[in-house]
């Protein structure tokens, strides 16, 4: 019933799993830290009716505009702030939106960014090499691609893209400078990669991922946001995170494990000296994956990995 009537440009992933993980209840208050076009916020608002509220955050001003238009019929039940989720606590304090019953972070790119915005996220079009989530940021993809030294560029591609051919790709990019568009960059990377045995992904996927993460400091923002979530969630509130690549998922997994134990001293420590007390309870110790039916109907969901923990 919740899903009836949805007319979304971007199909939100794992909707039943998200609602169950958040334990959405009538009158609850929730933060959607990655608002996008508002797909998850819409189903949360419907599931928390009557009286539910959602605060949506997004660094992308175009996503905020789309979501506000699409969710305007919910009136004051829906609030939107154009800010990176690393500013979650301040945004919630400004709107007196603390404590909350649940926080959702869906770390994937939206269809709006991949298909509509000309910022260079997609390697299928000749868009400018930008890749900023917010146009207020200074660093762009072009500065990394055309300005970083070969060694520094290789480190970015290897560390943030987990690309085994990082050195070869970095050298090819330096030789091809100036690289003007996303499709030009994709062509350079594809030639350097040599068309190896990659069955499902474009050979430039890992390189694009690495540059995008570097431009937006995505891993740093995620770590900050997880820490802030603990000060925003009420007792019994749920933290739900959907990651799509191993670097992000590892940060989430390690954070939840650390916050669900009473001691974070190194294993060789004989007597606990940290005094750390658990603040989370793992709702599911195993990562939750999308159903085969969802992957068949929405291929972009195939790499989604959901983790959930409860504030104690």
SEMARMAR-558968 format. One record per atom (N, C-alpha, C): residue in one letter; residue number from 1; x, y, z. Coordinates in pm, whole numbers, plus 50000, padded with zeros to 5 digits. Atoms other than C-alpha are relative to their C-alpha. Layout:
BEGIN
R   residu   num      xx      yy      zz
R        a   NUM       X       Y       Z
...
***
This chain:
BEGIN
R   residu   num      xx      yy      zz
R        x     1   50083   49880   50000
R        x     1   50000   50000   50000
R        x     1   50087   50126   50000
R        x     2   49911   49884   49992
R        x     2   50283   50234   50082
R        x     2   50056   50035   49864
R        x     3   49931   49976   50126
R        x     3   50429   50192   49736
R        x     3   49907   50047   49890
R        x     4   50092   49965   50106
R        x     4   50113   50268   49541
R        x     4   50006   50149   49971
R        x     5   50007   49861   50041
R        x     5   50104   50590   49345
R        x     5   50132   50070   49986
R        x     6   49870   49937   50016
R        x     6   50476   50653   49338
R        x     6   50029   50027   49854
R        x     7   49961   49964   50136
R        x     7   50587   50838   49028
R        x     7   50138   50063   50008
R        x     8   49866   49952   49977
R        x     8   50958   50865   49081
R        x     8   50086   49989   49876
R        x     9   49902   50008   50107
R        x     9   51222   50950   48826
R        x     9   50114   49906   50043
R        x    10   49895   50086   49944
R        x    10   51476   50779   49051
R        x    10   49933   49896   50089
R        x    11   50061   50106   49920
R        x    11   51372   50443   49193
R        x    11   50080   49981   50128
R        x    12   49926   50018   49876
R        x    12   51469   50434   49562
R        x    12   50026   49852   50024
R        x    13   49963   50140   49983
R        x    13   51651   50113   49652
R        x    13   49950   49946   50133
R        x    14   50027   50076   49879
R        x    14   51546   49854   49908
R        x    14   49895   50066   50090
R        x    15   50102   49928   49923
R        x    15   51230   50037   50016
R        x    15   49942   49917   50115
R        x    16   50053   50077   49886
R        x    16   51074   49752   50222
R        x    16   50104   49979   50109
R        x    17   49894   50023   49904
R        x    17   51408   49682   50386
R        x    17   50031   50128   50080
R        x    18   49974   49873   49933
R        x    18   51461   50053   50467
R        x    18   49892   50028   50104
R        x    19   50109   49973   49907
R        x    19   51117   50090   50627
R        x    19   50007   49907   50121
R        x    20   49988   50094   49889
R        x    20   51170   49777   50835
R        x    20   50119   50033   50088
R        x    21   49880   49968   49924
R        x    21   51522   49877   50935
R        x    21   49982   50125   50086
R        x    22   50026   49877   49926
R        x    22   51410   50225   51041
R        x    22   49892   49981   50106
R        x    23   50114   50024   49909
R        x    23   51112   50073   51227
R        x    23   49908   50122   49999
R        x    24   50080   49879   50016
R        x    24   50903   50361   51091
R        x    24   49867   49986   50073
R        x    25   50122   50002   49920
R        x    25   50612   50450   51317
R        x    25   49922   50129   49979
R        x    26   50080   49878   50011
R        x    26   50322   50699   51301
R        x    26   50049   50106   50098
R        x    27   49955   49890   49915
R        x    27   50429   51036   51436
R        x    27   50149   50007   50020
R        x    28   49855   50000   49983
R        x    28   50800   50955   51409
R        x    28   50068   50113   49924
R        x    29   49919   49897   50068
R        x    29   51068   51203   51309
R        x    29   50126   49933   49945
R        x    30   49891   50069   50068
R        x    30   51333   51097   51059
R        x    30   50083   50100   49920
R        x    31   49910   49921   50083
R        x    31   51635   51245   50883
R        x    31   50042   49916   49881
R        x    32   49950   50060   50123
R        x    32   51702   51152   50521
R        x    32   50123   50082   49960
R        x    33   49877   49922   50019
R        x    33   52065   51260   50496
R        x    33   50045   50010   49856
R        x    34   49966   49999   50142
R        x    34   52083   51192   50122
R        x    34   49869   50011   49922
R        x    35   50137   49979   50049
R        x    35   51755   51338   49999
R        x    35   49981   49965   49854
R        x    36   50016   50024   50144
R        x    36   51813   51322   49624
R        x    36   49867   50055   49950
R        x    37   50130   49957   50051
R        x    37   51477   51340   49448
R        x    37   49886   49971   50096
R        x    38   50102   50017   49897
R        x    38   51293   51244   49766
R        x    38   49929   49867   50001
R        x    39   50067   50129   50007
R        x    39   51208   50881   49691
R        x    39   49985   49932   50135
R        x    40   50009   50061   49868
R        x    40   51293   50743   50034
R        x    40   49918   50087   50096
R        x    41   50076   49910   49912
R        x    41   51153   51051   50208
R        x    41   49851   49983   49980
R        x    42   50142   50015   50029
R        x    42   50820   51000   50035
R        x    42   49941   49877   50069
R        x    43   50055   50121   49940
R        x    43   50773   50643   50153
R        x    43   50008   50006   50153
R        x    44   49992   49983   49855
R        x    44   50889   50735   50505
R        x    44   49887   50089   50049
R        x    45   50111   49912   49963
R        x    45   50635   51019   50518
R        x    45   49868   49924   49998
R        x    46   50124   50076   50010
R        x    46   50360   50783   50405
R        x    46   49989   49897   50112
R        x    47   50001   50103   49896
R        x    47   50460   50513   50655
R        x    47   49987   50060   50139
R        x    48   50004   49938   49868
R        x    48   50484   50761   50945
R        x    48   49876   50086   50020
R        x    49   50125   49926   49989
R        x    49   50145   50920   50880
R        x    49   49906   49926   50095
R        x    50   50006   49854   49985
R        x    50   49969   51061   51076
R        x    50   50109   50053   50093
R        x    51   49911   49928   49910
R        x    51   50206   51309   51233
R        x    51   50147   49985   49976
R        x    52   49858   50018   50023
R        x    52   50536   51192   51089
R        x    52   50064   50120   49934
R        x    53   49924   49892   50063
R        x    53   50806   51434   50979
R        x    53   50132   49947   49946
R        x    54   49870   50034   50057
R        x    54   51113   51407   50759
R        x    54   50078   50128   49973
R        x    55   49906   49894   50034
R        x    55   51410   51641   50741
R        x    55   50096   49943   49897
R        x    56   49914   50047   50107
R        x    56   51590   51595   50410
R        x    56   50118   50092   49979
R        x    57   49877   49923   50022
R        x    57   51950   51705   50353
R        x    57   50062   49958   49867
R        x    58   49926   50032   50123
R        x    58   52137   51728   50024
R        x    58   50089   50117   49964
R        x    59   49906   49895   50039
R        x    59   52443   51921   49910
R        x    59   49967   50056   49862
R        x    60   50031   49963   50138
R        x    60   52304   51940   49556
R        x    60   49875   50089   49996
R        x    61   50113   49906   50000
R        x    61   52083   52247   49509
R        x    61   49892   49958   49901
R        x    62   50100   50044   50097
R        x    62   51913   52094   49206
R        x    62   49915   49886   50057
R        x    63   50075   50108   49936
R        x    63   51815   51782   49402
R        x    63   49902   50056   50102
R        x    64   50088   49937   49901
R        x    64   51671   52000   49680
R        x    64   49878   50060   49931
R        x    65   50111   49937   50071
R        x    65   51459   52193   49428
R        x    65   49901   49896   49949
R        x    66   50088   50106   50050
R        x    66   51324   51873   49271
R        x    66   49920   49938   50114
R        x    67   50068   50065   49887
R        x    67   51243   51713   49608
R        x    67   49895   50091   50062
R        x    68   50098   49908   49942
R        x    68   51070   52024   49742
R        x    68   49873   50007   49915
R        x    69   50115   49996   50089
R        x    69   50845   52039   49437
R        x    69   49918   49872   50010
R        x    70   50069   50128   50002
R        x    70   50761   51670   49445
R        x    70   49934   49966   50133
R        x    71   50053   50033   49869
R        x    71   50693   51659   49819
R        x    71   49926   50117   50065
R        x    72   50062   49881   49943
R        x    72   50524   51997   49863
R        x    72   49863   49970   50061
R        x    73   50133   50030   49947
R        x    73   50187   51832   49931
R        x    73   50005   49951   50145
R        x    74   49988   50042   49862
R        x    74   50322   51708   50263
R        x    74   50014   50118   50096
R        x    75   49999   49879   49918
R        x    75   50344   52067   50385
R        x    75   50113   50003   50100
R        x    76   49899   49986   49897
R        x    76   50526   52119   50714
R        x    76   50054   49867   50051
R        x    77   49947   50130   49961
R        x    77   50576   51745   50756
R        x    77   50134   49972   49933
R        x    78   49874   50020   50072
R        x    78   50864   51771   50509
R        x    78   50081   50128   50003
R        x    79   49907   49888   49996
R        x    79   51162   51999   50563
R        x    79   50123   49963   49919
R        x    80   49882   50027   50084
R        x    80   51458   52031   50326
R        x    80   50104   50109   50023
R        x    81   49889   49907   49982
R        x    81   51798   52189   50380
R        x    81   50109   49968   49900
R        x    82   49895   50016   50100
R        x    82   52058   52243   50110
R        x    82   50136   50004   50070
R        x    83   49871   50010   49931
R        x    83   52367   52120   50295
R        x    83   50050   49857   49994
R        x    84   49940   50133   49994
R        x    84   52606   51828   50305
R        x    84   49960   49931   50130
R        x    85   50043   50068   49878
R        x    85   52508   51559   50554
R        x    85   50103   50007   50112
R        x    86   49901   49982   49895
R        x    86   52830   51629   50741
R        x    86   49961   50117   50091
R        x    87   50053   49890   49919
R        x    87   52639   51935   50872
R        x    87   49866   49961   50064
R        x    88   50129   50049   49950
R        x    88   52351   51718   51001
R        x    88   49962   50059   50135
R        x    89   50034   49955   49865
R        x    89   52371   51819   51365
R        x    89   49958   50147   50001
R        x    90   50034   49857   50003
R        x    90   52370   52194   51295
R        x    90   49865   50023   49933
R        x    91   50127   49985   50069
R        x    91   52082   52159   51048
R        x    91   49885   49958   50091
R        x    92   50105   50048   49910
R        x    92   51879   51958   51301
R        x    92   49980   50096   50118
R        x    93   50010   49904   49890
R        x    93   51957   52203   51583
R        x    93   49927   50126   49956
R        x    94   50063   49877   50049
R        x    94   51855   52502   51371
R        x    94   49849   49985   49987
R        x    95   50143   50023   50020
R        x    95   51514   52343   51307
R        x    95   49935   49932   50120
R        x    96   50051   50066   49881
R        x    96   51471   52200   51658
R        x    96   49952   49859   49966
R        x    97   50035   50133   50050
R        x    97   51469   51853   51497
R        x    97   50084   49893   50070
R        x    98   49925   50094   49917
R        x    98   51645   51665   51778
R        x    98   49918   49973   50126
R        x    99   49946   50124   50059
R        x    99   51604   51386   51886
R        x    99   49910   49947   49890
R        x   100   50078   50060   50108
R        x   100   51489   51174   51592
R        x   100   49989   49849   50022
R        x   101   50022   50144   49989
R        x   101   51356   50820   51559
R        x   101   50085   49919   49902
R        x   102   49920   50074   50096
R        x   102   51574   50731   51263
R        x   102   50075   50092   49905
R        x   103   49917   49929   50099
R        x   103   51846   50845   51022
R        x   103   50032   49903   49888
R        x   104   49969   50080   50119
R        x   104   51887   50714   50668
R        x   104   50108   50070   49918
R        x   105   49897   49952   50093
R        x   105   52199   50755   50454
R        x   105   50007   49901   49884
R        x   106   49989   50081   50121
R        x   106   52179   50619   50098
R        x   106   50114   50061   49919
R        x   107   49877   49940   50051
R        x   107   52530   50674   49966
R        x   107   50019   49991   49849
R        x   108   49987   50011   50145
R        x   108   52464   50604   49599
R        x   108   49970   50129   49927
R        x   109   50035   49887   50085
R        x   109   52450   50858   49320
R        x   109   49855   49985   49954
R        x   110   50138   50005   50046
R        x   110   52097   50950   49216
R        x   110   49996   50003   49847
R        x   111   50019   49992   50145
R        x   111   51960   50923   48864
R        x   111   50010   50143   49952
R        x   112   49991   49859   50036
R        x   112   51939   51303   48865
R        x   112   50145   50037   49970
R        x   113   49860   49969   50022
R        x   113   52316   51324   48897
R        x   113   50057   49925   49881
R        x   114   49944   50081   50108
R        x   114   52393   51042   48655
R        x   114   49942   50034   49863
R        x   115   50068   49989   50128
R        x   115   52136   51113   48387
R        x   115   49966   50142   49957
R        x   116   50053   49870   50035
R        x   116   52035   51476   48404
R        x   116   50102   50113   50013
R        x   117   49913   49888   49976
R        x   117   52305   51699   48545
R        x   117   50129   49991   49919
R        x   118   49880   49996   50084
R        x   118   52592   51805   48320
R        x   118   50122   50037   50083
R        x   119   49886   49971   49913
R        x   119   52862   51783   48586
R        x   119   50111   49897   49987
R        x   120   49891   50093   50025
R        x   120   53070   51498   48452
R        x   120   49998   49873   50083
R        x   121   50009   50124   49922
R        x   121   52947   51217   48679
R        x   121   49994   49878   49908
R        x   122   50017   50112   50093
R        x   122   52864   51000   48378
R        x   122   50107   50005   49892
R        x   123   49898   50003   50106
R        x   123   53125   50883   48129
R        x   123   49937   49978   49863
R        x   124   50070   50024   50127
R        x   124   52861   50843   47858
R        x   124   49972   50129   49923
R        x   125   50027   49873   50068
R        x   125   52836   51216   47772
R        x   125   50124   50091   50008
R        x   126   49886   49907   49996
R        x   126   53089   51490   47690
R        x   126   49972   50120   50090
R        x   127   50029   49894   49905
R        x   127   53017   51692   48005
R        x   127   50129   50056   50058
R        x   128   49881   49943   49936
R        x   128   53260   51929   48178
R        x   128   50043   49915   50119
R        x   129   49948   50077   49887
R        x   129   53485   51762   48435
R        x   129   49985   50081   50128
R        x   130   50033   49926   49880
R        x   130   53323   51898   48749
R        x   130   49991   49905   50120
R        x   131   50025   50104   49898
R        x   131   53182   51620   48977
R        x   131   49976   50054   50140
R        x   132   50032   49948   49868
R        x   132   53100   51855   49266
R        x   132   49853   49974   50032
R        x   133   50138   50011   49954
R        x   133   52787   51772   49466
R        x   133   49943   50139   50022
R        x   134   50042   49863   49976
R        x   134   52768   52137   49568
R        x   134   50090   50094   49919
R        x   135   49922   49907   50082
R        x   135   52875   52419   49337
R        x   135   50074   50102   50086
R        x   136   49926   49913   49910
R        x   136   53000   52606   49645
R        x   136   50139   49944   50031
R        x   137   49867   50059   49979
R        x   137   53293   52363   49666
R        x   137   50098   50057   49899
R        x   138   49898   49943   50087
R        x   138   53620   52479   49516
R        x   138   50065   49896   49910
R        x   139   49929   50102   50076
R        x   139   53792   52158   49406
R        x   139   49908   49934   49897
R        x   140   50076   50067   50106
R        x   140   53672   52014   49073
R        x   140   50078   49880   49947
R        x   141   49935   50116   50061
R        x   141   53746   51694   48885
R        x   141   50107   50044   49901
R        x   142   49902   49951   50098
R        x   142   53927   51897   48618
R        x   142   50132   50034   50067
R        x   143   49878   49965   49929
R        x   143   54176   52024   48875
R        x   143   50080   49875   50037
R        x   144   49930   50125   49967
R        x   144   54255   51668   48984
R        x   144   50057   49936   49875
R        x   145   49959   50069   50123
R        x   145   54271   51524   48632
R        x   145   50113   50074   49930
R        x   146   49902   49923   50078
R        x   146   54473   51807   48481
R        x   146   50108   50067   50084
R        x   147   49906   49928   49916
R        x   147   54660   51946   48781
R        x   147   50085   49916   50094
R        x   148   49923   50083   49907
R        x   148   54773   51662   49008
R        x   148   50120   49938   49930
R        x   149   49886   50073   50053
R        x   149   55116   51510   48960
R        x   149   49963   49855   49974
R        x   150   50033   50137   50039
R        x   150   55125   51162   48811
R        x   150   49993   49906   50121
R        x   151   50001   50086   49883
R        x   151   55210   50994   49142
R        x   151   49881   50026   50089
R        x   152   50115   49964   49916
R        x   152   54944   51185   49336
R        x   152   49870   49952   49937
R        x   153   50118   50045   50071
R        x   153   54686   51106   49069
R        x   153   49985   49848   50010
R        x   154   50004   50146   49988
R        x   154   54778   50737   49076
R        x   154   49955   49957   50139
R        x   155   50040   50033   49863
R        x   155   54740   50733   49456
R        x   155   49850   50017   50019
R        x   156   50144   49976   49989
R        x   156   54390   50883   49431
R        x   156   49922   49886   49935
R        x   157   50072   50103   50074
R        x   157   54281   50628   49171
R        x   157   50012   49864   50068
R        x   158   49980   50129   49933
R        x   158   54430   50335   49362
R        x   158   49930   49993   50135
R        x   159   50052   50003   49863
R        x   159   54326   50430   49714
R        x   159   49849   50020   50007
R        x   160   50143   49970   49993
R        x   160   53978   50568   49644
R        x   160   49918   49925   49896
R        x   161   50071   50078   50100
R        x   161   53891   50358   49341
R        x   161   50034   49853   50005
R        x   162   49953   50138   49990
R        x   162   54072   50039   49437
R        x   162   50026   49942   49860
R        x   163   49971   50034   50139
R        x   163   54190   50030   49076
R        x   163   50142   49943   49990
R        x   164   49867   50061   50006
R        x   164   54480   49783   49024
R        x   164   50088   50057   49889
R        x   165   49923   49942   50111
R        x   165   54584   49960   48702
R        x   165   50020   50150   50018
R        x   166   49996   49857   49972
R        x   166   54607   50299   48872
R        x   166   50121   50071   49939
R        x   167   49880   49934   50051
R        x   167   54966   50377   48772
R        x   167   49996   50014   49847
R        x   168   50010   49995   50146
R        x   168   54908   50290   48406
R        x   168   49897   50105   49958
R        x   169   50106   49904   50035
R        x   169   54588   50495   48398
R        x   169   50045   50142   50027
R        x   170   49951   49865   49968
R        x   170   54747   50795   48570
R        x   170   50099   50048   49895
R        x   171   49903   49961   50103
R        x   171   55033   50795   48320
R        x   171   49931   50035   49870
R        x   172   50074   49972   50124
R        x   172   54788   50782   48029
R        x   172   49927   50134   50008
R        x   173   50070   49873   49983
R        x   173   54589   51074   48171
R        x   173   50096   50116   49987
R        x   174   49901   49893   50007
R        x   174   54902   51286   48213
R        x   174   50044   50022   49856
R        x   175   49959   49987   50141
R        x   175   55006   51215   47853
R        x   175   49891   50066   49916
R        x   176   50112   49950   50080
R        x   176   54658   51310   47727
R        x   176   49959   50143   50037
R        x   177   50040   49867   49956
R        x   177   54637   51645   47907
R        x   177   50014   50104   49890
R        x   178   50113   49982   49909
R        x   178   54446   51866   47884
R        x   178   49881   49911   49962
R        x   179   50122   50080   50019
R        x   179   54145   51635   47928
R        x   179   49882   50089   50034
R        x   180   50103   49898   49984
R        x   180   53835   51848   47881
R        x   180   49867   49947   50054
R        x   181   50135   50046   49968
R        x   181   53525   51630   47923
R        x   181   50002   49861   50064
R        x   182   50011   50131   49937
R        x   182   53403   51323   48107
R        x   182   50013   49887   49899
R        x   183   49988   50106   50100
R        x   183   53372   51121   47787
R        x   183   50144   49989   49951
R        x   184   49859   50005   50036
R        x   184   53731   51217   47692
R        x   184   50079   49923   50104
R        x   185   49931   50072   49892
R        x   185   53850   51095   48032
R        x   185   49969   49852   49994
R        x   186   50038   50141   50009
R        x   186   53655   50772   47994
R        x   186   50074   49929   49888
R        x   187   49929   50060   50114
R        x   187   53816   50709   47655
R        x   187   50148   49976   50034
R        x   188   49859   50014   49962
R        x   188   54167   50768   47793
R        x   188   50017   49882   50095
R        x   189   49989   50109   49902
R        x   189   54107   50531   48084
R        x   189   49975   49865   49934
R        x   190   50033   50127   50066
R        x   190   53948   50262   47864
R        x   190   50118   49951   49916
R        x   191   49884   50040   50080
R        x   191   54249   50265   47630
R        x   191   50114   49952   50089
R        x   192   49892   50038   49909
R        x   192   54490   50249   47923
R        x   192   49972   49866   50066
R        x   193   50037   50125   49933
R        x   193   54300   49964   48087
R        x   193   50009   49881   49906
R        x   194   49979   50106   50097
R        x   194   54328   49764   47767
R        x   194   49882   49907   49981
R        x   195   50119   50083   50023
R        x   195   53973   49629   47772
R        x   195   50010   49864   50063
R        x   196   49984   50126   49929
R        x   196   54046   49360   48032
R        x   196   49868   49929   50025
R        x   197   50117   50085   49982
R        x   197   53801   49092   48147
R        x   197   49904   50053   50107
R        x   198   50098   49943   49908
R        x   198   53549   49318   48321
R        x   198   49863   49984   49938
R        x   199   50123   50044   50064
R        x   199   53208   49181   48259
R        x   199   49886   50099   50011
R        x   200   50120   49921   49977
R        x   200   52961   49423   48410
R        x   200   50023   50149   50010
R        x   201   49978   49858   49981
R        x   201   53129   49757   48454
R        x   201   50094   50057   49893
R        x   202   49914   49929   50095
R        x   202   53290   50013   48223
R        x   202   50140   50010   50062
R        x   203   49864   49995   49945
R        x   203   53672   50017   48261
R        x   203   50034   50131   50070
R        x   204   49973   49872   49934
R        x   204   53654   50382   48374
R        x   204   49924   50016   50131
R        x   205   50086   49986   49882
R        x   205   53411   50314   48660
R        x   205   50079   50029   50126
R        x   206   49924   49983   49876
R        x   206   53671   50284   48936
R        x   206   50074   50134   50002
R        x   207   49930   49871   50006
R        x   207   53864   50589   48816
R        x   207   49903   50114   50026
R        x   208   50100   49896   49977
R        x   208   53549   50802   48804
R        x   208   49959   50003   50148
R        x   209   50035   50009   49858
R        x   209   53455   50678   49151
R        x   209   50106   50069   50086
R        x   210   49891   49944   49920
R        x   210   53795   50773   49289
R        x   210   50005   50152   49991
R        x   211   49992   49855   50018
R        x   211   53795   51122   49142
R        x   211   49881   50068   50067
R        x   212   50121   49944   49938
R        x   212   53436   51188   49257
R        x   212   50014   50001   50153
R        x   213   49982   50007   49855
R        x   213   53519   51073   49612
R        x   213   50098   50106   50047
R        x   214   49899   49901   49962
R        x   214   53826   51297   49620
R        x   214   49943   50141   49991
R        x   215   50058   49866   50018
R        x   215   53638   51601   49487
R        x   215   49910   50036   50118
R        x   216   50102   49972   49898
R        x   216   53364   51571   49751
R        x   216   50039   49957   50141
R        x   217   49955   50049   49869
R        x   217   53571   51430   50039
R        x   217   49894   49909   50061
R        x   218   50114   50081   49959
R        x   218   53304   51162   50063
R        x   218   50030   49913   50122
R        x   219   49970   50087   49888
R        x   219   53483   50933   50307
R        x   219   50013   50080   50130
R        x   220   49991   49914   49882
R        x   220   53565   51216   50546
R        x   220   49863   50046   50046
R        x   221   50135   49955   49967
R        x   221   53208   51343   50528
R        x   221   49919   49889   50064
R        x   222   50074   50114   49944
R        x   222   53070   50996   50598
R        x   222   50041   49975   50145
R        x   223   49954   50024   49864
R        x   223   53287   50948   50907
R        x   223   49947   50106   50095
R        x   224   50052   49891   49917
R        x   224   53187   51290   51043
R        x   224   49851   49983   50026
R        x   225   50145   50013   49988
R        x   225   52819   51220   50977
R        x   225   49962   49888   50095
R        x   226   50028   50111   49909
R        x   226   52823   50885   51156
R        x   226   50021   50043   50145
R        x   227   49975   49952   49864
R        x   227   52975   51052   51462
R        x   227   49888   50092   50045
R        x   228   50106   49907   49964
R        x   228   52713   51327   51455
R        x   228   49866   49930   50022
R        x   229   50127   50072   49988
R        x   229   52430   51076   51417
R        x   229   49975   49958   50144
R        x   230   50015   50046   49863
R        x   230   52496   50957   51771
R        x   230   49948   50109   50092
R        x   231   50048   49888   49919
R        x   231   52414   51304   51905
R        x   231   49861   50046   49957
R        x   232   50130   49959   50054
R        x   232   52096   51337   51697
R        x   232   49893   49894   50025
R        x   233   50093   50110   49978
R        x   233   51936   50994   51742
R        x   233   49953   49996   50146
R        x   234   50051   50025   49868
R        x   234   51707   50943   52038
R        x   234   50025   49855   50039
R        x   235   49982   50139   49956
R        x   235   51733   50627   52248
R        x   235   49896   49912   49932
R        x   236   50087   50087   50078
R        x   236   51588   50341   52046
R        x   236   49991   50040   49855
R        x   237   50000   49956   50140
R        x   237   51640   50537   51724
R        x   237   50091   49913   49915
R        x   238   49925   50086   50091
R        x   238   51774   50354   51422
R        x   238   50089   50080   49904
R        x   239   49907   49947   50101
R        x   239   52076   50436   51204
R        x   239   50007   49898   49887
R        x   240   50005   50089   50116
R        x   240   52040   50287   50855
R        x   240   50087   50060   49890
R        x   241   49908   49951   50103
R        x   241   52314   50318   50593
R        x   241   50005   49899   49885
R        x   242   49987   50081   50121
R        x   242   52315   50188   50236
R        x   242   50126   50044   49927
R        x   243   49875   49972   50071
R        x   243   52662   50170   50079
R        x   243   50006   49918   49873
R        x   244   49992   50066   50130
R        x   244   52756   50069   49727
R        x   244   50141   49959   49962
R        x   245   49864   50043   50028
R        x   245   53130   50026   49738
R        x   245   50072   49973   50132
R        x   246   49938   50059   49881
R        x   246   53369   49862   49980
R        x   246   50060   50102   50096
R        x   247   49938   49902   49912
R        x   247   53544   50173   50113
R        x   247   49897   50059   50096
R        x   248   50106   49945   49915
R        x   248   53220   50326   50241
R        x   248   49944   49894   50094
R        x   249   50059   50106   49917
R        x   249   53080   49996   50363
R        x   249   50093   49963   50115
R        x   250   49905   50033   49895
R        x   250   53399   49929   50558
R        x   250   49996   50103   50112
R        x   251   50010   49895   49899
R        x   251   53373   50265   50735
R        x   251   49875   49981   50086
R        x   252   50126   50020   49928
R        x   252   53009   50197   50827
R        x   252   50008   49878   50091
R        x   253   49989   50123   49922
R        x   253   53078   49842   50942
R        x   253   50089   50020   50123
R        x   254   49908   49979   49889
R        x   254   53374   49944   51157
R        x   254   49942   50094   50105
R        x   255   50061   49906   49906
R        x   255   53186   50236   51309
R        x   255   49894   49931   50085
R        x   256   50107   50066   49926
R        x   256   52884   50026   51404
R        x   256   50055   49894   50095
R        x   257   49940   50100   49911
R        x   257   53102   49749   51546
R        x   257   50065   50066   50120
R        x   258   49933   49929   49890
R        x   258   53305   49996   51751
R        x   258   49899   50053   50100
R        x   259   50099   49939   49912
R        x   259   52997   50170   51887
R        x   259   49908   49899   50067
R        x   260   50083   50102   49937
R        x   260   52834   49840   51979
R        x   260   50079   49916   50100
R        x   261   49921   50071   49900
R        x   261   53114   49729   52213
R        x   261   50039   50096   50112
R        x   262   49966   49918   49883
R        x   262   53217   49850   52558
R        x   262   50148   50034   50009
R        x   263   49856   49975   49992
R        x   263   53589   49855   52484
R        x   263   50059   50003   49860
R        x   264   49934   49991   50129
R        x   264   53796   49968   52187
R        x   264   50153   49999   50016
R        x   265   49856   50014   49980
R        x   265   54138   49904   52338
R        x   265   50056   49894   49905
R        x   266   49939   50104   50085
R        x   266   54382   49706   52119
R        x   266   49993   49864   50067
R        x   267   50012   50136   49943
R        x   267   54354   49327   52165
R        x   267   50111   49964   50098
R        x   268   49888   50037   49913
R        x   268   54698   49312   52329
R        x   268   49995   50070   50136
R        x   269   50012   49930   49873
R        x   269   54585   49548   52609
R        x   269   49941   49907   50106
R        x   270   50045   50092   49896
R        x   270   54549   49347   52930
R        x   270   49888   50060   50085
R        x   271   50101   49933   49919
R        x   271   54345   49604   53122
R        x   271   49942   50115   49919
R        x   272   50065   49894   50078
R        x   272   54089   49830   52953
R        x   272   50033   50137   50058
R        x   273   49967   49864   49956
R        x   273   54201   50192   52968
R        x   273   49917   50105   49927
R        x   274   50070   49902   50084
R        x   274   53963   50350   52718
R        x   274   49869   50050   50062
R        x   275   50125   49960   49939
R        x   275   53643   50356   52921
R        x   275   49885   50016   49902
R        x   276   50103   49985   50102
R        x   276   53441   50334   52601
R        x   276   49878   49914   50033
R        x   277   50124   50071   49977
R        x   277   53076   50237   52648
R        x   277   49920   49992   49871
R        x   278   50078   50021   50122
R        x   278   52857   50095   52374
R        x   278   49886   50101   49991
R        x   279   50111   49907   50024
R        x   279   52611   50341   52221
R        x   279   49903   49944   49896
R        x   280   50084   50060   50102
R        x   280   52466   50114   51951
R        x   280   49979   49852   50028
R        x   281   50026   50144   50003
R        x   281   52307   49770   51927
R        x   281   49981   49961   49855
R        x   282   50014   50045   50137
R        x   282   52349   49587   51599
R        x   282   49867   49928   49984
R        x   283   50130   50063   50026
R        x   283   52000   49506   51472
R        x   283   50018   49875   49915
R        x   284   49965   50116   50082
R        x   284   52145   49273   51211
R        x   284   50152   49995   49991
R        x   285   49855   50012   50006
R        x   285   52500   49143   51233
R        x   285   50048   49975   49858
R        x   286   49964   50022   50139
R        x   286   52495   49054   50866
R        x   286   49949   50115   49913
R        x   287   50043   49897   50095
R        x   287   52477   49302   50582
R        x   287   49875   49952   49928
R        x   288   50126   50032   50068
R        x   288   52135   49315   50413
R        x   288   50012   50042   49854
R        x   289   49986   49975   50143
R        x   289   52128   49291   50034
R        x   289   49862   50007   49933
R        x   290   50129   49993   50070
R        x   290   51854   49370   49780
R        x   290   49957   49862   49952
R        x   291   50053   50127   50047
R        x   291   51627   49089   49667
R        x   291   50037   49979   49853
R        x   292   49973   50031   50141
R        x   292   51687   48912   49336
R        x   292   49898   50069   49909
R        x   293   50104   49934   50078
R        x   293   51357   49057   49214
R        x   293   50033   50146   49979
R        x   294   49966   49859   50013
R        x   294   51471   49412   49285
R        x   294   50119   50020   49907
R        x   295   49882   49986   50087
R        x   295   51809   49361   49118
R        x   295   49961   49982   49854
R        x   296   50044   50023   50138
R        x   296   51633   49227   48809
R        x   296   49926   50120   49943
R        x   297   50078   49886   50048
R        x   297   51402   49530   48788
R        x   297   50075   50131   50010
R        x   298   49922   49878   49981
R        x   298   51655   49791   48904
R        x   298   50148   49962   50015
R        x   299   49860   50046   49996
R        x   299   52013   49688   48811
R        x   299   50093   50087   50085
R        x   300   49915   49912   49921
R        x   300   52158   49991   48991
R        x   300   50002   49960   50148
R        x   301   50005   50039   49860
R        x   301   52060   49829   49320
R        x   301   50092   49882   50032
R        x   302   49932   50128   49979
R        x   302   52281   49523   49271
R        x   302   50115   50007   50100
R        x   303   49886   49991   49909
R        x   303   52575   49655   49474
R        x   303   49962   50061   50135
R        x   304   50044   49938   49874
R        x   304   52364   49803   49757
R        x   304   50021   49906   50118
R        x   305   49977   50076   49878
R        x   305   52456   49688   50108
R        x   305   49947   50083   50117
R        x   306   50066   49926   49893
R        x   306   52238   49793   50402
R        x   306   50046   49948   50136
R        x   307   49965   50032   49862
R        x   307   52352   49802   50765
R        x   307   49912   50084   50092
R        x   308   50093   49931   49908
R        x   308   52135   49895   51063
R        x   308   50041   49975   50144
R        x   309   49971   50010   49858
R        x   309   52197   49965   51429
R        x   309   49905   50092   50077
R        x   310   50096   49926   49916
R        x   310   51989   50100   51718
R        x   310   50072   50069   50113
R        x   311   49940   49922   49891
R        x   311   52083   50372   51965
R        x   311   49954   49945   50134
R        x   312   50036   50052   49868
R        x   312   52095   50249   52323
R        x   312   50038   50101   50109
***
